Amino acid sequence: MSMRPNERAIILVGVLSMTVSCDAGPTVVVERDGATNPMLYGSTTPVPGPRLEIVAVTVSEAEDGRGGRVTMPPDPRALDVHAPTRGRALDPVLRVGALHFHDYTFPSRGVMRFVVDDVGRLRAGDEVSVQWGDDESSRIVLSRSLEVPK
């Protein structure tokens, strides 16, 4: 059977699409309250809940949490969000009380890293959450009361 070039392209795209879908692995869905629901991703193995880890880092630039960038930050800390995530079109925003952080990296699998310029900006007792864009249904509460390391 002879195929036109366009037909080959359509078949090839379909096969690639199917391969990507099959190799994606299990998807973890996190409920709004931070609890995981194993029934939604097909495993009975418990998945650790989302959490925030604050780590001292050396960086040349960081966010101040109010929309500004600070070069040569005085006392920067990485705000590592450990949470199962799915690919989304909207970027995540980390909220720590009144502070909002938009710039992030992925230092390791399952970890999103935001960096605050000065650990002194973080207030103990503040709620910490991550949300994708304006989609409130995507909000994950990481801590109801932040503990700031000395």
N, CA and C atoms as an extended XYZ file, in Angstrom:
450
Properties=species:S:1:pos:R:3:atomname:S:1:resname:S:1:resid:I:1 pbc="F F F"
N         0.852       -1.175        0.000 N   MET     1
C         0.000        0.000        0.000 CA  MET     1
C         0.889        1.227        0.000 C   MET     1
N         0.598        2.153       -0.850 N   SER     2
C         1.378        3.377       -0.956 CA  SER     2
C         0.728        4.477       -0.125 C   SER     2
N         1.585        5.250        0.610 N   MET     3
C         1.068        6.342        1.440 CA  MET     3
C         1.640        7.658        0.959 C   MET     3
N         0.855        8.665        1.079 N   ARG     4
C         1.338        9.999        0.770 CA  ARG     4
C         2.178       10.495        1.940 C   ARG     4
N         3.096       11.423        1.725 N   PRO     5
C         3.950       11.922        2.811 CA  PRO     5
C         3.165       12.434        4.019 C   PRO     5
N         2.052       13.105        3.796 N   ASN     6
C         1.266       13.624        4.923 CA  ASN     6
C         0.724       12.501        5.790 C   ASN     6
N         0.336       11.400        5.165 N   GLU     7
C        -0.193       10.275        5.929 CA  GLU     7
C         0.891        9.659        6.801 C   GLU     7
N         2.091        9.572        6.317 N   ARG     8
C         3.191        9.043        7.122 CA  ARG     8
C         3.445        9.942        8.329 C   ARG     8
N         3.404       11.212        8.124 N   ALA     9
C         3.637       12.146        9.227 CA  ALA     9
C         2.570       11.993       10.304 C   ALA     9
N         1.342       11.829        9.900 N   ILE    10
C         0.250       11.679       10.860 CA  ILE    10
C         0.426       10.394       11.656 C   ILE    10
N         0.765        9.322       11.002 N   ILE    11
C         0.978        8.050       11.690 CA  ILE    11
C         2.164        8.165       12.635 C   ILE    11
N         3.240        8.758       12.207 N   LEU    12
C         4.427        8.918       13.039 CA  LEU    12
C         4.114        9.742       14.278 C   LEU    12
N         3.407       10.825       14.141 N   VAL    13
C         3.029       11.654       15.286 CA  VAL    13
C         2.178       10.849       16.256 C   VAL    13
N         1.245       10.069       15.728 N   GLY    14
C         0.405        9.244       16.583 CA  GLY    14
C         1.219        8.234       17.378 C   GLY    14
N         2.203        7.606       16.777 N   VAL    15
C         3.046        6.636       17.470 CA  VAL    15
C         3.882        7.331       18.533 C   VAL    15
N         4.480        8.458       18.214 N   LEU    16
C         5.275        9.192       19.195 CA  LEU    16
C         4.414        9.630       20.365 C   LEU    16
N         3.247       10.114       20.073 N   SER    17
C         2.331       10.552       21.113 CA  SER    17
C         1.981        9.389       22.030 C   SER    17
N         1.727        8.235       21.448 N   MET    18
C         1.371        7.061       22.233 CA  MET    18
C         2.541        6.615       23.096 C   MET    18
N         3.756        6.652       22.564 N   THR    19
C         4.941        6.258       23.316 CA  THR    19
C         5.148        7.166       24.515 C   THR    19
N         5.022        8.454       24.318 N   VAL    20
C         5.190        9.398       25.422 CA  VAL    20
C         4.160        9.119       26.507 C   VAL    20
N         2.916        8.890       26.116 N   SER    21
C         1.863        8.617       27.085 CA  SER    21
C         2.135        7.347       27.863 C   SER    21
N         2.601        6.308       27.186 N   CYS    22
C         2.833        5.032       27.860 CA  CYS    22
C         4.001        5.111       28.829 C   CYS    22
N         5.034        5.891       28.521 N   ASP    23
C         6.217        5.962       29.369 CA  ASP    23
C         6.102        7.000       30.470 C   ASP    23
N         4.998        7.718       30.574 N   ALA    24
C         4.885        8.799       31.550 CA  ALA    24
C         4.869        8.287       32.979 C   ALA    24
N         4.461        7.065       33.218 N   GLY    25
C         4.444        6.499       34.561 CA  GLY    25
C         3.240        6.968       35.347 C   GLY    25
N         3.179        6.574       36.629 N   PRO    26
C         2.027        6.928       37.446 CA  PRO    26
C         1.961        8.419       37.718 C   PRO    26
N         0.764        8.924       37.824 N   THR    27
C         0.561       10.324       38.124 CA  THR    27
C         0.069       10.449       39.555 C   THR    27
N         0.700       11.309       40.332 N   VAL    28
C         0.286       11.537       41.707 CA  VAL    28
C        -0.579       12.783       41.732 C   VAL    28
N        -1.743       12.684       42.326 N   VAL    29
C        -2.635       13.822       42.444 CA  VAL    29
C        -2.656       14.248       43.895 C   VAL    29
N        -2.429       15.525       44.155 N   VAL    30
C        -2.417       16.039       45.515 CA  VAL    30
C        -3.709       16.793       45.758 C   VAL    30
N        -4.370       16.457       46.840 N   GLU    31
C        -5.613       17.135       47.192 CA  GLU    31
C        -5.305       18.541       47.668 C   GLU    31
N        -6.307       19.409       47.745 N   ARG    32
C        -6.110       20.797       48.150 CA  ARG    32
C        -5.570       20.919       49.563 C   ARG    32
N        -5.903       19.966       50.451 N   ASP    33
C        -5.441       20.065       51.825 CA  ASP    33
C        -4.041       19.478       51.997 C   ASP    33
N        -3.416       19.033       50.921 N   GLY    34
C        -2.063       18.508       50.981 CA  GLY    34
C        -2.000       16.998       51.127 C   GLY    34
N        -3.127       16.334       51.319 N   ALA    35
C        -3.138       14.882       51.457 CA  ALA    35
C        -3.101       14.240       50.078 C   ALA    35
N        -2.458       13.101       49.991 N   THR    36
C        -2.436       12.403       48.715 CA  THR    36
C        -3.539       11.369       48.696 C   THR    36
N        -4.004       11.054       47.520 N   ASN    37
C        -5.066       10.079       47.356 CA  ASN    37
C        -4.545        8.974       46.449 C   ASN    37
N        -4.063        7.848       47.035 N   PRO    38
C        -3.479        6.788       46.218 CA  PRO    38
C        -4.444        6.215       45.184 C   PRO    38
N        -5.734        6.250       45.431 N   MET    39
C        -6.682        5.690       44.487 CA  MET    39
C        -6.671        6.453       43.165 C   MET    39
N        -6.260        7.714       43.196 N   LEU    40
C        -6.274        8.512       41.977 CA  LEU    40
C        -5.071        8.247       41.087 C   LEU    40
N        -4.016        7.630       41.623 N   TYR    41
C        -2.875        7.380       40.758 CA  TYR    41
C        -2.514        5.901       40.674 C   TYR    41
N        -3.414        5.033       41.136 N   GLY    42
C        -3.282        3.611       40.874 CA  GLY    42
C        -2.242        2.886       41.693 C   GLY    42
N        -1.919        3.337       42.878 N   SER    43
C        -0.949        2.651       43.723 CA  SER    43
C        -1.438        2.682       45.155 C   SER    43
N        -1.135        1.634       45.894 N   THR    44
C        -1.492        1.627       47.306 CA  THR    44
C        -0.300        2.034       48.169 C   THR    44
N         0.836        2.323       47.552 N   THR    45
C         2.014        2.753       48.291 CA  THR    45
C         1.829        4.193       48.731 C   THR    45
N         1.946        4.474       50.041 N   PRO    46
C         1.788        5.857       50.495 CA  PRO    46
C         2.864        6.760       49.900 C   PRO    46
N         2.470        7.959       49.560 N   VAL    47
C         3.391        8.958       49.030 CA  VAL    47
C         3.543       10.034       50.092 C   VAL    47
N         4.791       10.437       50.423 N   PRO    48
C         4.948       11.472       51.437 CA  PRO    48
C         4.211       12.744       51.035 C   PRO    48
N         3.616       13.395       52.001 N   GLY    49
C         2.908       14.642       51.730 CA  GLY    49
C         3.865       15.737       51.314 C   GLY    49
N         3.349       16.769       50.711 N   PRO    50
C         4.191       17.891       50.292 CA  PRO    50
C         4.800       18.581       51.503 C   PRO    50
N         5.998       19.116       51.303 N   ARG    51
C         6.669       19.801       52.411 CA  ARG    51
C         7.611       20.865       51.875 C   ARG    51
N         8.017       21.744       52.771 N   LEU    52
C         8.961       22.805       52.441 CA  LEU    52
C        10.233       22.572       53.231 C   LEU    52
N        11.362       22.691       52.563 N   GLU    53
C        12.662       22.588       53.218 CA  GLU    53
C        13.405       23.894       52.954 C   GLU    53
N        13.938       24.509       54.000 N   ILE    54
C        14.676       25.766       53.873 CA  ILE    54
C        16.154       25.458       54.031 C   ILE    54
N        16.946       25.812       52.996 N   VAL    55
C        18.355       25.435       52.942 CA  VAL    55
C        19.212       26.661       52.638 C   VAL    55
N        20.320       26.823       53.367 N   ALA    56
C        21.261       27.916       53.080 CA  ALA    56
C        21.919       27.655       51.727 C   ALA    56
N        22.004       28.692       50.902 N   VAL    57
C        22.613       28.579       49.574 CA  VAL    57
C        23.476       29.810       49.303 C   VAL    57
N        24.359       29.667       48.331 N   THR    58
C        25.142       30.797       47.845 CA  THR    58
C        24.677       31.076       46.422 C   THR    58
N        24.125       32.269       46.210 N   VAL    59
C        23.626       32.660       44.894 CA  VAL    59
C        24.006       34.111       44.623 C   VAL    59
N        24.012       34.483       43.362 N   SER    60
C        24.341       35.866       43.016 CA  SER    60
C        23.092       36.736       42.870 C   SER    60
N        21.918       36.103       42.811 N   GLU    61
C        20.667       36.851       42.651 CA  GLU    61
C        19.522       36.050       43.261 C   GLU    61
N        18.561       36.755       43.851 N   ALA    62
C        17.408       36.098       44.469 CA  ALA    62
C        16.226       37.051       44.478 C   ALA    62
N        15.056       36.523       44.793 N   GLU    63
C        13.833       37.333       44.885 CA  GLU    63
C        13.661       37.863       46.302 C   GLU    63
N        13.003       39.029       46.388 N   ASP    64
C        12.700       39.578       47.713 CA  ASP    64
C        11.286       39.226       48.170 C   ASP    64
N        10.516       38.546       47.326 N   GLY    65
C         9.158       38.148       47.683 CA  GLY    65
C         8.121       39.227       47.456 C   GLY    65
N         8.568       40.418       47.031 N   ARG    66
C         7.652       41.533       46.755 CA  ARG    66
C         7.726       41.971       45.298 C   ARG    66
N         8.292       41.102       44.466 N   GLY    67
C         8.376       41.406       43.035 CA  GLY    67
C         9.724       41.929       42.596 C   GLY    67
N        10.665       42.094       43.509 N   GLY    68
C        11.984       42.614       43.163 CA  GLY    68
C        13.053       41.535       43.128 C   GLY    68
N        14.126       41.840       42.416 N   ARG    69
C        15.301       40.964       42.344 CA  ARG    69
C        16.425       41.646       43.092 C   ARG    69
N        17.188       40.880       43.833 N   VAL    70
C        18.301       41.413       44.616 CA  VAL    70
C        19.579       40.727       44.149 C   VAL    70
N        20.562       41.540       43.727 N   THR    71
C        21.869       40.986       43.381 CA  THR    71
C        22.725       40.981       44.635 C   THR    71
N        23.546       39.991       44.757 N   MET    72
C        24.393       39.791       45.938 CA  MET    72
C        23.544       39.788       47.216 C   MET    72
N        22.586       38.860       47.306 N   PRO    73
C        21.684       38.830       48.463 CA  PRO    73
C        22.450       38.607       49.772 C   PRO    73
N        22.022       39.264       50.862 N   PRO    74
C        22.764       39.211       52.122 CA  PRO    74
C        22.726       37.856       52.840 C   PRO    74
N        21.572       37.190       52.866 N   ASP    75
C        21.440       35.936       53.614 CA  ASP    75
C        20.417       35.039       52.916 C   ASP    75
N        20.757       34.564       51.684 N   PRO    76
C        19.777       33.826       50.885 CA  PRO    76
C        19.481       32.433       51.434 C   PRO    76
N        18.266       31.986       51.137 N   ARG    77
C        17.857       30.629       51.486 CA  ARG    77
C        17.059       30.050       50.322 C   ARG    77
N        17.318       28.783       50.050 N   ALA    78
C        16.507       28.054       49.073 CA  ALA    78
C        15.254       27.592       49.787 C   ALA    78
N        14.134       27.789       49.137 N   LEU    79
C        12.847       27.312       49.635 CA  LEU    79
C        12.478       26.141       48.733 C   LEU    79
N        12.853       24.946       49.157 N   ASP    80
C        12.659       23.751       48.344 CA  ASP    80
C        11.295       23.140       48.623 C   ASP    80
N        10.482       23.102       47.586 N   VAL    81
C         9.143       22.537       47.678 CA  VAL    81
C         9.220       21.091       47.201 C   VAL    81
N         8.998       20.161       48.120 N   HIS    82
C         8.971       18.731       47.802 CA  HIS    82
C         7.500       18.351       47.654 C   HIS    82
N         7.058       18.191       46.420 N   ALA    83
C         5.654       17.870       46.182 CA  ALA    83
C         5.524       17.176       44.846 C   ALA    83
N         4.693       16.151       44.795 N   PRO    84
C         4.442       15.528       43.498 CA  PRO    84
C         3.680       16.513       42.620 C   PRO    84
N         4.179       16.739       41.434 N   THR    85
C         3.527       17.695       40.545 CA  THR    85
C         3.299       17.058       39.187 C   THR    85
N         2.358       17.591       38.473 N   ARG    86
C         2.098       17.185       37.103 CA  ARG    86
C         2.446       18.361       36.214 C   ARG    86
N         2.758       18.083       34.971 N   GLY    87
C         3.030       19.162       34.039 CA  GLY    87
C         1.825       20.078       33.929 C   GLY    87
N         2.062       21.352       33.993 N   ARG    88
C         0.973       22.327       33.912 CA  ARG    88
C         1.392       23.471       33.003 C   ARG    88
N         0.416       24.122       32.424 N   ALA    89
C         0.699       25.256       31.548 CA  ALA    89
C         1.042       26.505       32.358 C   ALA    89
N         0.532       26.592       33.577 N   LEU    90
C         0.761       27.773       34.407 CA  LEU    90
C         1.980       27.566       35.302 C   LEU    90
N         2.738       28.630       35.522 N   ASP    91
C         3.902       28.546       36.401 CA  ASP    91
C         3.471       28.570       37.864 C   ASP    91
N         4.232       27.877       38.722 N   PRO    92
C         3.900       27.888       40.145 CA  PRO    92
C         4.307       29.197       40.809 C   PRO    92
N         3.575       29.550       41.854 N   VAL    93
C         3.897       30.707       42.693 CA  VAL    93
C         3.956       30.188       44.123 C   VAL    93
N         5.075       30.431       44.797 N   LEU    94
C         5.213       30.055       46.196 CA  LEU    94
C         4.800       31.248       47.038 C   LEU    94
N         3.883       31.020       47.967 N   ARG    95
C         3.404       32.090       48.843 CA  ARG    95
C         3.816       31.771       50.269 C   ARG    95
N         4.512       32.722       50.873 N   VAL    96
C         4.919       32.611       52.269 CA  VAL    96
C         4.371       33.855       52.957 C   VAL    96
N         3.228       33.702       53.610 N   GLY    97
C         2.564       34.872       54.175 CA  GLY    97
C         2.230       35.839       53.049 C   GLY    97
N         2.696       37.095       53.168 N   ALA    98
C         2.438       38.125       52.152 CA  ALA    98
C         3.456       38.094       51.012 C   ALA    98
N         4.497       37.273       51.120 N   LEU    99
C         5.543       37.202       50.093 CA  LEU    99
C         5.154       36.218       49.000 C   LEU    99
N         5.479       36.564       47.752 N   HIS   100
C         5.201       35.704       46.596 CA  HIS   100
C         6.491       35.506       45.821 C   HIS   100
N         6.814       34.250       45.506 N   PHE   101
C         8.026       33.923       44.753 CA  PHE   101
C         7.636       33.262       43.440 C   PHE   101
N         8.215       33.776       42.334 N   HIS   102
C         7.832       33.323       40.999 CA  HIS   102
C         8.942       32.572       40.266 C   HIS   102
N        10.202       32.864       40.567 N   ASP   103
C        11.323       32.233       39.862 CA  ASP   103
C        11.683       30.924       40.548 C   ASP   103
N        11.793       29.866       39.762 N   TYR   104
C        12.059       28.554       40.336 CA  TYR   104
C        12.946       27.733       39.408 C   TYR   104
N        13.578       26.733       39.994 N   THR   105
C        14.359       25.752       39.244 CA  THR   105
C        13.964       24.373       39.772 C   THR   105
N        14.485       23.345       39.136 N   PHE   106
C        14.275       21.969       39.577 CA  PHE   106
C        15.635       21.360       39.898 C   PHE   106
N        16.120       21.510       41.145 N   PRO   107
C        17.445       20.977       41.479 CA  PRO   107
C        17.492       19.449       41.492 C   PRO   107
N        16.354       18.811       41.697 N   SER   108
C        16.274       17.349       41.636 CA  SER   108
C        14.826       16.966       41.348 C   SER   108
N        14.635       15.703       41.046 N   ARG   109
C        13.295       15.222       40.690 CA  ARG   109
C        12.333       15.423       41.860 C   ARG   109
N        11.186       16.022       41.572 N   GLY   110
C        10.173       16.226       42.597 CA  GLY   110
C        10.415       17.417       43.502 C   GLY   110
N        11.408       18.260       43.158 N   VAL   111
C        11.723       19.423       43.988 CA  VAL   111
C        11.720       20.685       43.131 C   VAL   111
N        10.921       21.668       43.545 N   MET   112
C        10.952       22.999       42.933 CA  MET   112
C        11.677       23.913       43.911 C   MET   112
N        12.654       24.667       43.431 N   ARG   113
C        13.440       25.548       44.297 CA  ARG   113
C        13.160       27.013       43.969 C   ARG   113
N        12.729       27.748       44.981 N   PHE   114
C        12.587       29.194       44.940 CA  PHE   114
C        13.668       29.729       45.879 C   PHE   114
N        14.151       30.941       45.664 N   VAL   115
C        15.210       31.478       46.525 CA  VAL   115
C        14.824       32.858       47.026 C   VAL   115
N        14.825       33.013       48.360 N   VAL   116
C        14.575       34.308       48.996 CA  VAL   116
C        15.932       34.961       49.257 C   VAL   116
N        16.002       36.276       49.088 N   ASP   117
C        17.271       36.985       49.222 CA  ASP   117
C        17.771       37.082       50.666 C   ASP   117
N        16.858       37.082       51.631 N   ASP   118
C        17.243       37.253       53.033 CA  ASP   118
C        16.296       36.439       53.908 C   ASP   118
N        16.834       35.488       54.642 N   VAL   119
C        16.008       34.642       55.504 CA  VAL   119
C        15.229       35.478       56.515 C   VAL   119
N        15.702       36.688       56.818 N   GLY   120
C        15.013       37.583       57.747 CA  GLY   120
C        13.645       38.040       57.247 C   GLY   120
N        13.392       37.896       55.957 N   ARG   121
C        12.074       38.262       55.405 CA  ARG   121
C        10.995       37.245       55.777 C   ARG   121
N        11.411       36.030       56.080 N   LEU   122
C        10.459       34.971       56.407 CA  LEU   122
C        10.010       35.129       57.856 C   LEU   122
N         8.685       35.094       58.056 N   ARG   123
C         8.131       35.258       59.406 CA  ARG   123
C         7.597       33.928       59.926 C   ARG   123
N         8.036       33.566       61.102 N   ALA   124
C         7.544       32.342       61.738 CA  ALA   124
C         6.029       32.450       61.900 C   ALA   124
N         5.344       31.357       61.659 N   GLY   125
C         3.892       31.317       61.807 CA  GLY   125
C         3.124       31.599       60.534 C   GLY   125
N         3.796       32.081       59.485 N   ASP   126
C         3.109       32.349       58.218 CA  ASP   126
C         2.712       31.049       57.528 C   ASP   126
N         1.590       31.087       56.802 N   GLU   127
C         1.184       29.942       55.999 CA  GLU   127
C         2.041       29.908       54.739 C   GLU   127
N         2.376       28.704       54.285 N   VAL   128
C         3.169       28.510       53.073 CA  VAL   128
C         2.366       27.631       52.118 C   VAL   128
N         2.212       28.113       50.876 N   SER   129
C         1.489       27.323       49.875 CA  SER   129
C         2.112       27.542       48.508 C   SER   129
N         1.832       26.618       47.606 N   VAL   130
C         2.237       26.761       46.213 CA  VAL   130
C         0.972       26.599       45.379 C   VAL   130
N         0.883       27.441       44.360 N   GLN   131
C        -0.296       27.435       43.486 CA  GLN   131
C         0.159       27.724       42.072 C   GLN   131
N        -0.511       27.102       41.102 N   TRP   132
C        -0.162       27.316       39.702 CA  TRP   132
C        -1.040       28.426       39.130 C   TRP   132
N        -0.415       29.553       38.832 N   GLY   133
C        -1.126       30.701       38.276 CA  GLY   133
C        -2.253       31.144       39.186 C   GLY   133
N        -3.383       31.491       38.582 N   ASP   134
C        -4.557       31.928       39.343 CA  ASP   134
C        -5.514       30.775       39.648 C   ASP   134
N        -5.110       29.557       39.346 N   ASP   135
C        -5.961       28.383       39.533 CA  ASP   135
C        -5.977       27.967       41.005 C   ASP   135
N        -6.961       28.451       41.752 N   GLU   136
C        -7.026       28.163       43.187 CA  GLU   136
C        -7.224       26.682       43.482 C   GLU   136
N        -7.769       25.927       42.540 N   SER   137
C        -7.947       24.495       42.773 CA  SER   137
C        -6.608       23.758       42.789 C   SER   137
N        -5.537       24.395       42.289 N   SER   138
C        -4.214       23.767       42.270 CA  SER   138
C        -3.411       24.060       43.542 C   SER   138
N        -3.945       24.846       44.429 N   ARG   139
C        -3.224       25.293       45.640 CA  ARG   139
C        -2.921       24.120       46.570 C   ARG   139
N        -1.656       24.028       46.988 N   ILE   140
C        -1.213       23.013       47.942 CA  ILE   140
C        -0.641       23.746       49.152 C   ILE   140
N        -1.190       23.500       50.325 N   VAL   141
C        -0.666       24.091       51.552 CA  VAL   141
C         0.488       23.218       52.035 C   VAL   141
N         1.668       23.831       52.134 N   LEU   142
C         2.862       23.105       52.578 CA  LEU   142
C         3.039       23.183       54.083 C   LEU   142
N         2.610       24.305       54.665 N   SER   143
C         2.700       24.491       56.116 CA  SER   143
C         1.676       25.525       56.534 C   SER   143
N         0.944       25.236       57.577 N   ARG   144
C        -0.008       26.210       58.119 CA  ARG   144
C         0.705       27.203       59.029 C   ARG   144
N         1.909       26.832       59.508 N   SER   145
C         2.664       27.701       60.408 CA  SER   145
C         4.166       27.476       60.168 C   SER   145
N         4.777       28.392       59.420 N   LEU   146
C         6.178       28.278       59.036 CA  LEU   146
C         7.114       28.295       60.246 C   LEU   146
N         8.070       27.387       60.231 N   GLU   147
C         9.154       27.417       61.212 CA  GLU   147
C        10.402       27.873       60.477 C   GLU   147
N        10.974       28.998       60.906 N   VAL   148
C        12.139       29.581       60.231 CA  VAL   148
C        13.404       29.140       60.967 C   VAL   148
N        14.329       28.485       60.245 N   PRO   149
C        15.569       28.063       60.890 CA  PRO   149
C        16.456       29.272       61.209 C   PRO   149
N        17.207       29.152       62.247 N   LYS   150
C        18.111       30.252       62.652 CA  LYS   150
C        19.354       30.256       61.804 C   LYS   150
